Amino acid sequence: MHQRTVRSHPRPRLVERRAALPSRGPIDGGLASILELQHVSGNHAVQRLLTQRQVATVGAPPAAGPLSPPQVAAARRFYTAQPARYTPAIVKQIQTEIGTEPTGRMLDADVQAVARRQEQLNVNASPALKIDGMAGPRTLPQVFKFGLATEKNVTDYTRKASERFKNTKGKTEQEVAKEIFDNDIVPKLAASQVPAVKFEVLHNLGTRGSFNNGEWALKLDDLQFQPGDKHNLAETAATMYHESRHAEQDFMIARMLAGQGKSAEFINQKTGQNLDVARVAHGLPLAPGSMEAVIAQGWFDALFPDPAAAKRRQNHADLQKFFREREAARKENREHPSAQNAAKQAAAEARYNRAVDEHDQFPDEFDAERLESRVRDNF
């Protein structure tokens, strides 16, 4: 059984589971340049120039790329509808990263280049980014990687975790898991200034692992260290990294709120984050308008405003309900195989998988799930 993890109250998170194009520069030379041209060359010359520009642009082919013209238009509206978030400075950072001209304004070629980068980021990675040209809360953390998400950190952790579990040196697997956490995760979190996270192994946690931001603790269920269908060390190593990323995300959110002038007490009350940790974050505010702040805002928006929180609670309830129904249907079909029971199991599997897919699209979970998949697949 592929279990899922729960990120604890106040916002439960079921997390268990399973070339760039050159941009087109501005066409118009601006009023000042036209007036200057009039002064030098006269109205007839200006008229010829403007006519040439018009002929050159009318019927110009759309920028090449994976998106259709309507998709390109939709993506451009995505940016212009959020001017406070997609400021010229942020847009320039995106353009620089995808290799187009940093104009500070998203043009067709920029949108197509974002879509190309999304295609590249989907190679050997899951869940998959939607190819839409929108550098939103799922895409930005994949483009601007930091902390646990960097390729170096993921590769280093996966290699060392695999080596430690293969060569236990007489230690129990539970002891090795703690050693991996202390030696291969904690220093990486510390490099991002994340306060030390407690590590606990509990009996009957009910899920492979969870992160509780109030206790500031990563918790694992001891069942995965015992013989049986829950014993899968690749899953264990991947879950540990996934849940640790949630600690990094939560700390980033707190630093983002601190940058907005929010107090540690406000951060604690709004997010449920451990007050001592919130106080540390308060002393490390993210600069408003920075790329890190924009990324953290995307995670915050997926967690705490009322509509998002309600959607997440419903998904949490659906996952629990559909998981029980799936297990019951599997048991019934296993013990009493029939076409009818097989159909019931297929329907139960589909309901659960839809809830899982919805869960994995929450931006913070999407980010952590992609890290989990990378560790698990390369363990």
C-alpha positions in Angstrom: 0.0 0.0 0.0 1.3 3.4 -0.9 0.6 5.5 2.1 0.4 9.3 2.4 1.8 11.7 5.0 -0.2 14.2 7.1 1.2 17.6 7.8 -0.4 18.3 11.1 -2.9 20.8 12.4 -3.6 23.6 11.9 -3.4 22.7 8.2 -3.3 18.9 7.7 -1.5 18.0 4.6 -1.9 14.4 3.4 1.3 13.9 1.5 1.9 10.3 1.3 2.1 8.5 -2.0 3.0 7.0 -3.8 16.2 26.6 -25.1 15.2 29.7 -25.0 13.8 32.0 -27.7 15.0 35.6 -28.3 12.3 38.1 -27.4 10.9 40.6 -29.8 11.9 44.1 -28.9 9.5 47.1 -28.8 8.3 48.2 -32.2 7.5 51.8 -31.5 10.3 54.2 -31.0 8.3 56.5 -28.7 7.0 60.0 -29.1 10.3 61.7 -28.4 12.1 59.8 -31.1 9.4 60.5 -33.6 9.5 64.2 -32.9 13.3 64.2 -33.2 13.0 62.4 -36.5 10.5 64.9 -37.7 12.9 67.7 -36.8 15.7 66.1 -38.7 14.1 64.4 -41.7 10.7 66.0 -42.1 7.2 64.6 -42.0 7.5 62.6 -45.3 10.4 60.6 -43.9 8.6 59.9 -40.7 5.5 58.8 -42.6 7.6 56.4 -44.7 9.3 54.9 -41.6 6.0 54.4 -39.8 4.5 52.8 -42.9 7.5 50.4 -43.1 7.0 49.5 -39.4 3.3 48.8 -39.9 4.0 46.6 -42.9 6.6 44.7 -41.1 4.4 43.9 -38.1 1.0 43.3 -39.7 0.6 39.6 -40.2 3.8 38.8 -38.4 3.9 35.1 -37.4 3.4 34.3 -33.7 6.4 33.4 -31.6 7.4 29.8 -32.1 6.8 27.4 -29.3 4.5 24.7 -27.8 1.6 27.1 -27.1 -1.2 28.1 -29.4 -2.0 31.8 -29.9 -4.9 31.6 -27.5 -2.7 30.0 -24.9 -0.1 32.6 -25.4 -2.7 35.3 -24.9 -4.0 33.6 -21.7 -0.5 33.4 -20.3 0.2 37.1 -21.0 -3.1 38.0 -19.2 -1.9 35.9 -16.2 1.1 38.2 -15.7 -0.7 41.5 -16.4 -3.5 40.6 -14.1 -1.0 40.4 -11.2 1.1 43.6 -11.4 2.0 43.6 -7.7 3.5 40.1 -7.9 4.9 40.1 -11.4 6.7 43.4 -11.2 9.2 44.5 -13.9 12.0 43.3 -11.6 10.5 39.8 -11.1 9.7 39.5 -14.8 13.3 40.4 -15.7 14.5 37.7 -13.4 12.3 35.2 -15.1 13.4 36.4 -18.6 17.0 36.2 -17.6 16.6 32.7 -16.3 14.8 31.4 -19.4 17.2 33.2 -21.8 15.1 35.9 -23.3 15.7 39.7 -23.4 15.1 41.1 -19.9 12.6 43.8 -20.8 10.4 43.6 -17.7 7.3 42.9 -19.8 6.2 39.4 -20.8 5.9 39.2 -24.6 4.9 36.2 -26.7 8.4 34.9 -27.0 8.9 35.0 -23.3 5.7 33.0 -22.7 6.8 30.4 -25.2 10.2 30.2 -23.5 8.5 29.6 -20.2 6.5 26.8 -21.8 9.7 25.3 -23.2 11.3 25.4 -19.8 8.3 23.7 -18.3 8.7 20.9 -20.8 12.3 20.5 -19.9 11.5 20.5 -16.2 9.1 17.6 -16.7 11.8 15.3 -18.0 12.1 12.4 -15.5 10.0 14.4 -12.9 6.6 14.0 -11.4 4.0 15.4 -10.8 4.2 17.1 -14.2 4.0 20.8 -14.6 1.2 22.1 -16.8 2.7 23.4 -20.1 1.0 26.8 -20.1 3.7 29.5 -20.1 2.6 30.7 -16.7 5.5 30.9 -14.2 3.1 30.5 -11.2 3.5 29.0 -7.8 4.3 25.5 -9.1 6.7 26.6 -11.8 8.7 29.3 -10.0 10.2 26.9 -7.3 11.3 24.6 -10.1 13.0 27.3 -12.0 14.6 29.2 -9.0 15.7 26.3 -6.8 17.1 26.9 -3.4 17.8 24.9 -0.2 16.7 21.3 -0.3 15.5 21.7 -3.9 18.9 22.3 -5.5 20.3 19.5 -7.6 23.4 19.2 -5.5 21.5 18.8 -2.3 19.0 16.2 -3.7 21.8 14.2 -5.3 24.0 14.3 -2.2 21.2 13.3 0.1 20.0 10.5 -2.0 23.4 9.0 -2.4 24.3 9.2 1.3 20.8 7.9 2.5 21.1 4.9 0.2 24.6 4.2 1.4 23.7 4.5 5.1 20.7 2.2 4.7 22.7 -0.4 2.8 25.5 -0.4 5.3 23.9 -0.1 8.7 27.0 -1.0 10.6 25.0 -3.0 13.1 22.5 -0.2 13.8 18.7 -0.6 13.5 17.0 1.0 10.4 15.3 3.3 12.8 18.7 4.4 14.2 20.0 4.8 10.7 17.0 7.0 9.7 17.8 9.3 12.7 21.5 9.4 11.6 20.5 10.3 8.0 18.3 13.1 9.4 20.9 14.5 11.7 23.9 14.3 9.3 22.3 14.7 5.8 19.2 16.9 6.3 19.7 19.1 9.4 22.9 20.7 8.0 21.2 21.4 4.7 18.3 23.1 6.6 20.7 25.0 8.7 22.4 26.4 5.5 19.0 27.9 4.8 18.9 29.3 8.4 16.0 26.9 9.2 15.9 26.2 13.0 16.6 22.7 14.1 13.7 20.3 13.5 13.0 17.6 16.1 12.9 14.0 14.9 10.5 11.5 16.3 9.5 7.9 15.5 6.1 7.1 16.8 3.9 4.0 17.1 0.6 4.1 15.1 1.1 7.5 13.6 -1.2 6.3 10.8 1.0 7.6 8.0 4.5 7.1 6.8 5.6 10.5 8.0 4.4 14.0 8.8 5.7 17.5 9.7 4.1 19.4 12.5 5.0 23.1 12.3 3.6 23.9 15.8 5.9 21.3 17.4 8.5 21.9 14.7 8.9 18.2 14.5 9.3 15.6 11.7 7.5 12.3 12.7 7.8 8.9 11.2 5.6 5.8 11.9 7.6 2.9 13.3 5.7 0.4 11.2 7.9 1.2 8.2 10.9 -0.2 10.0 9.3 -3.5 10.6 8.9 -6.5 8.2 5.8 -6.2 6.0 4.3 -4.3 3.1 5.1 -0.9 4.7 8.8 -1.7 4.8 10.3 0.3 1.9 13.5 2.2 2.7 13.4 4.2 -0.6 10.0 5.5 0.5 11.2 6.2 4.0 14.2 8.2 2.7 12.0 10.1 0.2 9.3 10.9 2.9 12.0 12.3 5.2 13.1 14.7 2.5 9.6 15.6 1.5 8.6 16.5 5.1 11.8 18.4 5.7 11.0 20.5 2.7 7.8 21.5 4.4 9.8 22.8 7.3 11.8 24.9 4.8 8.7 26.1 3.1 7.0 27.1 6.4 10.1 29.0 7.5 10.2 30.8 4.2 6.5 31.8 4.6 7.3 33.2 8.1 10.2 35.2 6.7 8.0 36.5 3.9 5.4 37.7 6.5 8.1 39.2 8.5 9.2 41.1 5.5 5.7 42.5 5.3 6.0 43.9 8.8 4.1 41.1 10.6 5.1 40.3 14.1 6.2 36.9 15.4 2.9 36.6 17.3 0.9 37.3 14.1 2.9 34.6 12.3 2.3 32.2 15.1 -1.5 32.9 15.1 -1.9 33.0 11.4 0.1 29.9 10.4 0.3 27.9 13.7 4.1 28.0 13.5 6.0 27.4 16.6 6.4 30.8 18.3 10.1 30.5 19.0 10.7 29.6 15.3 8.5 32.5 14.2 10.7 34.8 16.3 13.8 33.5 14.5 12.0 34.1 11.1 11.0 37.6 12.2 14.7 38.4 12.5 15.4 37.2 9.0 12.7 39.0 6.9 12.6 38.4 3.1 12.8 41.6 1.1 9.3 42.4 -0.3 9.2 41.9 -4.0 12.2 39.5 -4.0 11.9 36.2 -5.9 12.0 34.2 -2.6 9.2 36.3 -1.2 7.1 35.8 -4.4 7.6 32.0 -4.1 6.8 32.0 -0.4 3.6 34.1 -1.1 2.5 31.4 -3.5 2.8 28.7 -0.8 1.0 31.0 1.7 -1.9 31.6 -0.7 -2.4 27.9 -1.1 -2.5 27.3 2.6 -4.1 30.0 4.7 -6.7 32.2 3.0 -10.1 30.9 3.8 -11.1 29.5 0.4 -7.8 27.7 0.0 -7.9 26.3 3.6 -11.5 25.1 3.1 -10.5 23.3 -0.2 -7.5 21.7 1.6 -9.7 20.5 4.5 -12.2 19.0 2.0 -9.4 17.2 0.1 -8.0 15.9 3.4 -11.4 14.5 4.3 -11.8 13.0 0.8 -8.4 11.3 1.0 -9.2 9.7 4.3 -12.7 8.6 3.2 -11.6 7.3 -0.3 -8.6 5.6 1.1 -10.8 3.5 3.5 -13.2 2.8 0.7 -10.4 1.7 -1.6 -8.9 -0.6 1.1 -12.3 -2.2 1.8 -13.0 -2.7 -1.9 -9.6 -4.3 -2.4 -10.2 -6.6 0.5 -13.7 -7.6 -0.8 -12.5 -8.3 -4.3 -9.5 -10.3 -3.0 -11.7 -12.4 -0.7 -14.7 -12.7 -3.0 -13.5 -12.1 -6.6 -16.2 -11.3 -9.1 -16.8 -8.9 -12.0 -19.0 -6.8 -9.8 -16.4 -6.6 -7.0 -13.7 -5.8 -9.5 -15.8 -2.9 -10.9 -16.4 -1.6 -7.3 -12.6 -1.8 -6.7 -11.9 0.1 -10.0 -14.3 2.8 -9.0 -12.8 3.1 -5.5 -9.3 3.3 -6.9 -10.3 6.0 -9.4 -11.9 8.1 -6.6 -8.9 7.9 -4.4 -6.5 8.7 -7.3 -8.5 11.8 -8.2 -8.2 13.0 -4.6 -4.5 12.3 -4.7 -4.0 14.2 -7.9 -5.9 17.1 -6.5 -3.8 17.0 -3.4 -0.5 17.0 -5.3 -1.5 20.1 -7.2 -1.5 22.3 -4.0 1.7 24.3 -4.8 3.5 23.4 -1.5 2.7 19.7 -1.9 3.6 19.8 -5.6 7.0 21.2 -4.7 7.7 18.6 -2.0 6.2 15.7 -4.0 8.6 16.4 -6.9 11.5 16.2 -4.4 10.2 13.1 -2.9 9.9 11.5 -6.4 13.4 12.4 -7.3 14.8 10.8 -4.1 12.7 7.7 -4.4 13.4 7.1 -8.1 17.2 7.5 -7.7 17.6 5.9 -4.3 
